[in-house]
Amino acid sequence: MKTTAAQDARLAALFDAEGLTRLRVIAEENGRITEEERGPLTLLGPDDDDVYLAPNPEAMGYPGKPLAQMTLDDYNVFLYRWFEAAARSGDLCCAYCGKPLRDEDDLPDEETWDAILVEKELVAWMAAHFDCKRWIAKKLKGMHPFELPIRAAPFYDLSALDPALTERPAHAEEEDNL
């Protein structure tokens, strides 16, 4: 599925509203000034070749809230489901160690993983083993979104996803209120 300019504008608006867009200004010797914006990225693994633009939920057939109504929390739920689809396809690796991540119930402790959002110079969602998460900051230090090659996010069809899985679990909301 291809995204439309309107969908991309809604995604950019969400990222701008949440402060996730990065700006680079370049002043050239001839006085010309160039401004470049970069929205958040997604990493499907530890290498530069694993970097993609953040996916658009509507382009993936996501049955949850429409993009125009999404909050960042809603987008995070979508992105976790997108990462699960990437894992089922064999495309998702730990952002630190590079080992493949699996989407299965009852994984051994050393294989459990989580999706995380990093908001520094680089704004990116990625997946990592629980034991590898503590080392991510060191690995990403000095990485800038404008120095990474990017591509459109791979398509994972989420249209058959159970709509109940598009909502944040109730126990997660209760934990936030503690």
C-alpha positions in Angstrom: 0.0 0.0 0.0 1.4 3.4 -0.9 0.9 6.4 1.3 -0.7 9.6 0.1 0.6 13.1 0.7 -2.3 13.7 3.1 -1.4 10.6 5.1 2.2 11.7 5.2 1.2 15.2 6.3 -0.9 13.8 9.2 2.0 11.6 10.3 4.4 14.6 10.1 1.8 16.7 12.1 1.7 14.0 14.9 5.5 14.0 15.1 5.8 17.8 15.0 3.2 18.1 17.8 5.1 15.6 19.9 8.5 17.3 19.3 9.9 14.3 17.5 11.0 16.1 14.3 14.6 17.2 14.0 15.8 20.1 12.0 19.2 20.7 10.4 20.3 24.1 9.0 23.2 24.3 6.7 24.8 27.7 5.8 27.0 27.5 2.7 29.8 29.8 1.8 27.8 31.5 -0.9 25.3 32.6 1.7 22.7 30.0 0.7 20.9 28.5 3.7 19.3 25.0 3.5 16.9 23.6 6.1 16.2 19.9 6.3 13.6 18.2 8.5 13.7 14.6 9.5 11.0 12.8 11.4 11.5 9.8 13.6 13.1 6.6 12.2 12.6 2.9 12.9 15.4 0.5 13.2 14.8 -3.1 12.3 18.3 -4.1 13.4 21.7 -2.7 14.4 23.1 -1.7 11.0 22.7 1.4 8.9 20.9 -0.7 6.3 18.2 -1.4 9.0 17.1 2.2 9.2 13.7 3.2 7.8 11.3 6.1 8.0 8.6 5.6 10.6 5.7 3.7 9.0 2.3 5.1 8.4 -0.5 3.1 10.1 -3.0 3.7 7.3 -0.6 2.4 4.7 -0.2 -0.8 6.7 -4.0 -1.4 6.9 -3.9 -0.8 10.7 -7.5 -1.3 12.0 -7.0 0.9 15.1 -7.6 4.6 15.4 -7.3 6.7 12.3 -4.0 8.5 12.1 -5.7 11.9 12.4 -7.1 10.8 15.9 -3.9 9.2 17.2 -1.9 10.3 20.1 1.8 9.3 20.5 0.6 6.5 22.8 -1.7 5.2 20.1 1.1 5.4 17.6 3.4 3.4 20.0 0.8 0.6 20.2 0.6 0.6 16.4 4.4 0.5 16.1 4.7 -2.4 18.6 2.2 -4.4 16.4 4.3 -3.4 13.3 7.5 -4.7 15.0 5.7 -8.0 15.9 4.8 -8.4 12.2 8.4 -7.7 11.3 9.5 -10.3 13.8 7.1 -12.9 12.3 8.5 -12.1 8.9 12.1 -12.7 10.1 13.0 -9.0 9.5 13.5 -7.8 13.1 16.8 -8.1 14.9 18.0 -6.7 18.2 19.2 -3.1 17.7 22.2 -3.8 20.0 23.4 -7.4 19.4 21.8 -8.1 16.0 20.3 -11.4 16.9 16.9 -12.2 15.3 13.9 -11.4 17.5 10.9 -13.7 17.5 7.2 -13.1 18.1 6.3 -16.0 20.2 4.6 -16.6 23.6 6.7 -17.8 26.5 10.2 -16.9 25.1 13.1 -17.8 27.4 14.2 -14.8 29.4 17.3 -14.2 27.3 15.1 -13.9 24.2 12.4 -11.6 25.5 12.4 -8.2 23.8 10.7 -4.8 23.9 10.2 -1.9 21.5 11.7 1.4 22.7 11.7 5.0 21.6 14.9 6.9 21.9 14.6 10.7 21.9 18.0 12.3 21.6 19.8 13.7 18.6 18.4 10.6 16.9 14.7 10.0 17.4 13.9 6.3 16.6 11.9 3.3 17.6 13.7 0.1 17.8 13.5 -3.4 19.3 16.0 -4.9 21.7 16.4 -7.8 24.1 15.7 -6.8 27.7 19.3 -7.5 28.5 20.6 -5.4 25.6 18.4 -2.3 26.3 20.9 -0.9 28.8 23.6 -0.7 26.2 21.6 1.0 23.5 22.4 4.6 24.6 26.1 3.9 24.3 25.7 2.4 20.8 23.6 5.3 19.5 25.7 8.1 21.0 26.7 10.5 18.2 24.2 9.1 15.7 22.3 11.8 13.8 19.2 11.2 11.6 20.7 13.2 8.8 23.7 11.0 8.5 21.8 7.7 8.1 20.6 6.3 4.8 16.8 6.0 5.0 14.2 4.2 3.0 10.4 3.8 3.2 9.3 1.4 5.9 8.6 -2.1 4.7 5.0 -3.1 4.3 3.5 -5.5 6.9 -0.2 -6.1 6.4 -1.9 -5.4 9.7 -5.4 -5.4 8.4 -6.2 -8.7 9.9 -5.1 -7.6 13.4 -7.7 -8.1 16.1 -9.0 -4.6 16.9 -8.7 -5.4 20.6 -4.9 -5.5 20.1 -5.0 -1.9 18.8 -5.8 -0.6 22.3 -3.4 -0.1 25.1 -4.0 -2.8 27.8 -6.0 -1.5 30.7 -3.4 -2.6 33.3 -0.8 -0.3 31.5 -3.1 2.7 32.0 -3.6 1.8 35.7 0.2 1.7 36.2 0.6 5.2 34.7 -1.9 6.5 37.2 0.1 5.2 40.2 
